[in-house]
Amino acid sequence: MPGTSKKANSASVSRKTKAPVFHLHVENSSKRQPLFQLREETYAAAAKRHRPLAARLKVTIGWDGDILDKQLKTADFMINSNPPREGLRERAPRLQWIQTTGAGIDGLLPLDWLPADITLTNNSGAHGDKAEDYCTMALLLLQTRAPTVFANQRDKKWIPIFTTPIAGRTAVIIGFGDLGSAAGRAAHKLGLKVIAVTRSGKARKPADAACKVGRIDSVLPKADFVIVTTPLTAGTANLLSRARLDLMKSTAGLVNIGRSPVVDYDALLDKLEKNELAGAVLDVHSPEPLPSDARMWTARNVIITPHISCDDPRYMDFLCDTWFANFARILAGKPLTNQVDRKLGY
């Protein structure tokens, strides 16, 4: 666990304060969306919000590995969406903490490359408010049969579809962490009963009920809506298989804001095109961006969005503020929040 005991002593010392100064290296990728790049001006604004803590840091910012190897030699901490893996301890002898820029770390699994004495934290918590808005929208779109209405619009067909109010329906939410809780709040505010599917079989409010993942087959037939928010792990890949999709009502809709491999999309599109499910709102895909010839573009009863459900322009501001809060915990000798469990993979 990072702290101020052993490795803090390896930090340089400020001549003014006599306090250790730690080296934070930020590594950016020019291939990522600007939203996920921690640029100099964003860090500078955060440093002003946290002046006493920022005074304890030497910060370097690199792009696409241009200065990475040099900075790793003295870095105590690193912020990076895709940390270097090969020979990390030898390349970074002082490194004690890596902060990822995303909440999901499925691209880093398995964590056998991560030295046991380096703590990995993610950006969980950054997505809740936006995810709640998106799920509210998605649930109402599905309840009003908007995917079918929009398809009829494209086909220039005037086919009235009348639906009941959404209150009283049931939403089954797979995963009930930051995103799942946000989906639960959206569903609860719309008057839905919320059933959470979790690893432990327990979930906090606003869930009305919960079951273990191993019992998911018992709740899928009850769902008017299934919302996927779970991280991608070995245990959740293809969780919604063709057989499990067959358990859902033909009038049910599906929302995915988690990871696409959790759902068998080929099976899902088959069922949607046969009207064996009412509709889907899908924000996550594989690959991203979707190629122009992807079946998803022209599938019926589907609304696709380009991975925008959970992120907003304040994303890096949130990351910086939570990072500084954790840095304060290091200085106080306290455990970090948002630590990734190496066994669970999230």
C-alpha positions as CSV (number, residue, x, y, z in Angstrom):
1,M,0.0,0.0,0.0
2,P,1.4,3.4,-0.8
3,G,2.2,5.5,2.2
4,T,4.8,7.7,3.7
5,S,6.8,4.9,5.4
6,K,9.4,3.2,3.1
7,K,9.1,4.7,-0.3
8,A,8.2,8.2,0.7
9,N,11.8,8.4,2.0
10,S,13.0,8.0,-1.6
11,A,11.3,11.3,-2.7
12,S,13.4,14.4,-3.0
13,V,13.2,17.1,-0.4
14,S,12.0,20.6,-0.9
15,R,14.6,23.2,0.3
16,K,11.8,25.5,1.4
17,T,9.6,23.1,3.4
18,K,12.1,20.3,4.1
19,A,9.2,18.0,3.2
20,P,9.5,15.2,0.6
21,V,8.7,16.1,-2.9
22,F,7.2,13.3,-5.0
23,H,7.5,12.8,-8.7
24,L,4.2,12.3,-10.6
25,H,4.5,11.4,-14.2
26,V,1.4,11.8,-16.5
27,E,1.5,9.8,-19.7
28,N,-0.9,10.7,-22.5
29,S,-1.8,9.1,-25.8
30,S,-2.5,11.3,-28.8
31,K,-4.8,8.5,-30.1
32,R,-7.3,8.9,-27.3
33,Q,-10.2,11.4,-27.3
34,P,-9.1,14.8,-25.8
35,L,-11.6,14.2,-23.1
36,F,-9.3,11.5,-21.7
37,Q,-6.0,13.4,-22.0
38,L,-4.6,15.1,-19.0
39,R,-3.1,18.3,-20.5
40,E,-0.9,20.8,-18.9
41,E,-3.7,23.4,-18.5
42,T,-6.0,20.9,-16.9
43,Y,-3.4,19.9,-14.4
44,A,-2.4,23.5,-13.7
45,A,-6.1,24.3,-12.9
46,A,-6.3,21.4,-10.5
47,A,-3.0,22.3,-8.9
48,K,-4.5,25.7,-8.0
49,R,-7.4,24.0,-6.4
50,H,-5.0,21.9,-4.3
51,R,-2.1,24.3,-3.8
52,P,-0.6,22.7,-0.6
53,L,-0.6,19.3,-2.1
54,A,0.6,20.4,-5.4
55,A,3.6,22.0,-3.7
56,R,4.7,18.5,-2.7
57,L,4.9,17.3,-6.3
58,K,7.3,17.4,-9.3
59,V,5.1,16.8,-12.3
60,T,6.1,15.7,-15.8
61,I,3.7,15.2,-18.7
62,G,4.6,13.0,-21.6
63,W,3.0,12.0,-24.9
64,D,3.1,8.6,-26.7
65,G,6.2,7.5,-24.7
66,D,8.4,10.5,-25.8
67,I,9.9,10.9,-22.3
68,L,8.5,7.9,-20.6
69,D,11.7,5.8,-19.9
70,K,13.6,8.8,-18.5
71,Q,10.7,9.8,-16.2
72,L,10.1,6.3,-15.0
73,K,13.5,6.2,-13.4
74,T,12.4,8.7,-10.7
75,A,8.6,8.5,-10.8
76,D,6.8,7.7,-7.5
77,F,3.4,7.9,-9.0
78,M,1.9,7.7,-12.5
79,I,-1.3,8.6,-14.2
80,N,-1.7,6.5,-17.4
81,S,-4.5,4.8,-19.3
82,N,-2.2,2.1,-20.5
83,P,0.7,1.6,-18.1
84,P,4.0,0.1,-19.4
85,R,4.1,-3.6,-18.5
86,E,7.3,-5.2,-19.6
87,G,10.0,-4.9,-16.9
88,L,8.1,-2.3,-15.0
89,R,9.8,-2.6,-11.7
90,E,13.3,-2.5,-13.3
91,R,12.3,0.6,-15.3
92,A,10.5,2.3,-12.5
93,P,12.3,1.4,-9.2
94,R,10.5,4.0,-7.1
95,L,7.0,3.6,-8.5
96,Q,4.4,2.9,-5.9
97,W,1.0,3.9,-7.4
98,I,-0.6,3.9,-10.8
99,Q,-3.8,5.8,-11.5
100,T,-5.7,4.7,-14.6
101,T,-7.7,7.4,-16.4
102,G,-10.7,5.0,-16.9
103,A,-12.9,3.1,-14.5
104,G,-12.8,-0.2,-16.4
105,I,-9.5,-1.9,-16.5
106,D,-10.3,-5.0,-18.6
107,G,-7.7,-3.9,-21.2
108,L,-5.0,-4.4,-18.5
109,L,-6.1,-7.9,-17.4
110,P,-4.6,-10.1,-16.2
111,L,-2.6,-8.1,-13.7
112,D,0.3,-10.5,-13.6
113,W,2.5,-7.7,-15.0
114,L,1.9,-5.5,-12.0
115,P,4.4,-5.8,-9.2
116,A,2.9,-6.7,-5.8
117,D,4.1,-3.5,-4.2
118,I,2.4,-1.1,-6.7
119,T,-1.1,-0.1,-6.0
120,L,-3.5,0.4,-9.0
121,T,-6.5,2.7,-8.7
122,N,-9.2,3.5,-11.2
123,N,-11.4,6.5,-12.0
124,S,-14.6,4.9,-10.6
125,G,-17.1,7.5,-9.5
126,A,-16.6,9.8,-12.4
127,H,-19.6,8.5,-14.4
128,G,-22.6,8.4,-12.1
129,D,-24.4,11.6,-12.9
130,K,-24.1,11.3,-16.7
131,A,-24.9,7.6,-16.6
132,E,-28.1,8.3,-14.7
133,D,-29.2,10.8,-17.3
134,Y,-28.4,8.4,-20.1
135,C,-30.3,5.5,-18.5
136,T,-33.3,7.7,-17.9
137,M,-33.3,8.5,-21.6
138,A,-32.7,4.9,-22.7
139,L,-35.5,3.5,-20.5
140,L,-38.0,6.1,-21.9
141,L,-36.9,5.4,-25.5
142,L,-37.5,1.7,-25.0
143,Q,-40.8,2.2,-23.2
144,T,-42.1,4.3,-26.1
145,R,-40.7,1.8,-28.7
146,A,-38.6,4.6,-30.1
147,P,-36.1,2.2,-31.9
148,T,-39.0,0.9,-33.9
149,V,-40.6,4.3,-34.4
150,F,-37.3,5.6,-35.7
151,A,-36.9,2.7,-38.1
152,N,-40.4,3.4,-39.4
153,Q,-39.4,7.0,-39.9
154,R,-36.4,6.0,-42.0
155,D,-38.6,3.7,-44.0
156,K,-41.3,6.4,-44.4
157,K,-43.9,4.3,-42.7
158,W,-46.7,5.9,-40.6
159,I,-47.4,3.2,-38.0
160,P,-48.7,4.5,-34.7
161,I,-47.4,2.5,-31.7
162,F,-49.2,3.2,-28.4
163,T,-47.6,2.3,-25.1
164,T,-48.4,2.5,-21.4
165,P,-46.6,4.7,-18.9
166,I,-43.4,3.3,-17.6
167,A,-44.1,3.3,-13.9
168,G,-44.6,-0.2,-12.4
169,R,-42.3,-2.0,-14.8
170,T,-39.3,-4.0,-13.7
171,A,-35.6,-3.2,-14.5
172,V,-33.0,-5.9,-13.9
173,I,-29.6,-4.2,-13.6
174,I,-26.5,-6.4,-14.0
175,G,-23.7,-5.0,-11.8
176,F,-24.5,-2.4,-9.1
177,G,-21.3,-0.4,-8.7
178,D,-21.0,3.2,-9.8
179,L,-22.8,2.7,-13.1
180,G,-25.3,0.2,-11.8
181,S,-26.3,2.5,-8.9
182,A,-26.8,5.3,-11.4
183,A,-29.0,3.1,-13.6
184,G,-30.9,2.1,-10.4
185,R,-31.5,5.7,-9.5
186,A,-32.8,6.4,-13.0
187,A,-35.2,3.4,-12.9
188,H,-36.4,4.2,-9.4
189,K,-37.2,7.8,-10.2
190,L,-39.3,6.6,-13.2
191,G,-41.3,4.3,-10.8
192,L,-39.7,1.0,-11.8
193,K,-39.0,-1.9,-9.5
194,V,-35.2,-2.5,-9.4
195,I,-33.6,-5.9,-9.2
196,A,-29.8,-5.9,-9.0
197,V,-27.7,-8.8,-10.1
198,T,-24.4,-8.7,-8.2
199,R,-21.5,-11.1,-7.3
200,S,-22.5,-11.1,-3.6
201,G,-26.2,-11.2,-4.2
202,K,-26.6,-8.0,-2.2
203,A,-27.2,-4.4,-3.3
204,R,-27.8,-1.1,-1.6
205,K,-30.7,1.2,-2.3
206,P,-32.3,2.1,-4.7
207,A,-32.4,-1.7,-5.4
208,D,-35.6,-3.3,-4.3
209,A,-34.2,-6.8,-4.5
210,A,-30.9,-8.5,-5.5
211,C,-29.7,-11.9,-6.5
212,K,-26.3,-13.5,-7.2
213,V,-25.0,-13.7,-10.7
214,G,-25.4,-17.5,-10.5
215,R,-29.1,-17.0,-10.2
216,I,-29.5,-14.5,-13.1
217,D,-31.7,-17.0,-15.0
218,S,-34.4,-16.7,-12.4
219,V,-34.8,-12.9,-12.8
220,L,-34.3,-12.4,-16.5
221,P,-37.9,-13.6,-17.3
222,K,-39.2,-10.9,-14.9
223,A,-37.5,-8.0,-16.7
224,D,-39.2,-5.4,-18.8
225,F,-35.7,-3.8,-19.1
226,V,-32.2,-5.3,-18.6
227,I,-29.4,-2.8,-18.1
228,V,-25.9,-4.0,-18.3
229,T,-23.3,-2.0,-16.3
230,T,-21.0,-4.7,-15.1
231,P,-17.2,-4.6,-15.8
232,L,-15.8,-7.1,-18.2
233,T,-14.0,-9.9,-16.5
234,A,-13.5,-13.6,-17.1
235,G,-16.7,-14.2,-15.2
236,T,-18.9,-11.7,-17.1
237,A,-17.8,-12.3,-20.7
238,N,-20.8,-13.6,-22.7
239,L,-22.9,-13.5,-19.5
240,L,-25.9,-12.6,-21.6
241,S,-25.5,-15.5,-24.0
242,R,-28.0,-16.5,-26.7
243,A,-29.6,-18.9,-24.2
244,R,-30.0,-16.2,-21.6
245,L,-31.4,-13.7,-24.1
246,D,-34.0,-16.4,-24.9
247,L,-35.2,-16.1,-21.3
248,M,-36.3,-12.5,-21.7
249,K,-39.8,-11.4,-22.6
250,S,-40.4,-10.6,-26.3
251,T,-41.6,-7.2,-25.0
252,A,-38.4,-6.5,-23.1
253,G,-35.7,-4.0,-24.0
254,L,-32.0,-4.0,-23.3
255,V,-29.5,-1.2,-22.4
256,N,-25.7,-1.8,-22.4
257,I,-23.4,0.9,-20.9
258,G,-20.9,-1.6,-19.5
259,R,-18.9,-3.6,-22.0
260,S,-20.0,-5.1,-25.3
261,P,-18.5,-8.6,-24.8
262,V,-20.9,-9.1,-21.8
263,V,-23.7,-9.6,-24.3
264,D,-23.8,-11.9,-27.4
265,Y,-24.5,-9.1,-29.8
266,D,-25.1,-11.4,-32.8
267,A,-27.7,-13.3,-30.9
268,L,-29.2,-10.0,-29.7
269,L,-29.5,-8.6,-33.2
270,D,-31.1,-11.9,-34.4
271,K,-33.8,-11.6,-31.7
272,L,-34.4,-7.9,-32.4
273,E,-34.8,-8.4,-36.1
274,K,-37.3,-11.2,-35.5
275,N,-39.2,-9.0,-33.0
276,E,-38.3,-11.5,-30.2
277,L,-37.2,-8.5,-28.2
278,A,-38.7,-5.0,-28.3
279,G,-35.6,-2.9,-28.6
280,A,-32.1,-2.1,-27.5
281,V,-30.0,1.0,-26.7
282,L,-26.3,0.2,-27.0
283,D,-23.5,2.5,-26.1
284,V,-20.6,0.1,-26.1
285,H,-19.3,-1.9,-29.1
286,S,-16.5,-4.0,-30.4
287,P,-14.5,-2.7,-32.1
288,E,-14.8,1.0,-31.5
289,P,-15.4,2.9,-33.7
290,L,-17.7,0.5,-35.5
291,P,-16.6,-0.2,-39.1
292,S,-18.9,1.0,-41.8
293,D,-20.0,-2.5,-42.7
294,A,-20.9,-3.5,-39.2
295,R,-24.3,-5.3,-39.0
296,M,-25.2,-3.0,-36.0
297,W,-25.6,0.1,-38.2
298,T,-28.7,-1.3,-40.1
299,A,-30.1,-3.7,-37.5
300,R,-33.8,-3.1,-36.7
301,N,-35.1,-2.0,-33.3
302,V,-31.6,-0.7,-32.2
303,I,-30.4,2.7,-31.2
304,I,-26.6,2.9,-31.0
305,T,-24.5,5.7,-29.5
306,P,-20.8,6.1,-29.8
307,H,-19.6,5.4,-26.2
308,I,-20.9,8.6,-24.8
309,S,-23.2,7.4,-22.0
310,C,-21.0,8.1,-19.0
311,D,-18.4,10.7,-19.8
312,D,-18.6,14.5,-19.8
313,P,-16.1,17.3,-20.4
314,R,-15.4,17.5,-16.7
315,Y,-13.9,14.0,-16.7
316,M,-10.3,15.0,-16.1
317,D,-11.2,17.6,-13.5
318,F,-12.9,14.8,-11.6
319,L,-9.8,12.5,-12.0
320,C,-7.5,15.2,-10.8
321,D,-9.6,16.0,-7.7
322,T,-9.9,12.4,-6.7
323,W,-6.2,11.9,-7.4
324,F,-5.3,14.8,-5.0
325,A,-7.6,13.4,-2.4
326,N,-5.8,10.1,-2.6
327,F,-2.4,11.8,-2.5
328,A,-3.5,13.5,0.8
329,R,-4.3,10.0,2.0
330,I,-0.8,8.9,1.2
331,L,0.7,11.7,3.1
332,A,-1.6,10.8,6.1
333,G,-0.6,7.1,5.8
334,K,-4.2,6.0,4.9
335,P,-5.2,3.4,2.4
336,L,-6.3,4.7,-1.1
337,T,-9.8,4.8,-2.4
338,N,-10.7,3.2,-5.7
339,Q,-8.1,0.5,-5.4
340,V,-8.5,-2.3,-7.9
341,D,-8.9,-5.7,-6.5
342,R,-6.3,-7.9,-8.3
343,K,-8.4,-11.0,-7.9
344,L,-11.7,-9.5,-9.0
345,G,-10.2,-7.4,-11.8
346,Y,-12.1,-4.2,-10.9
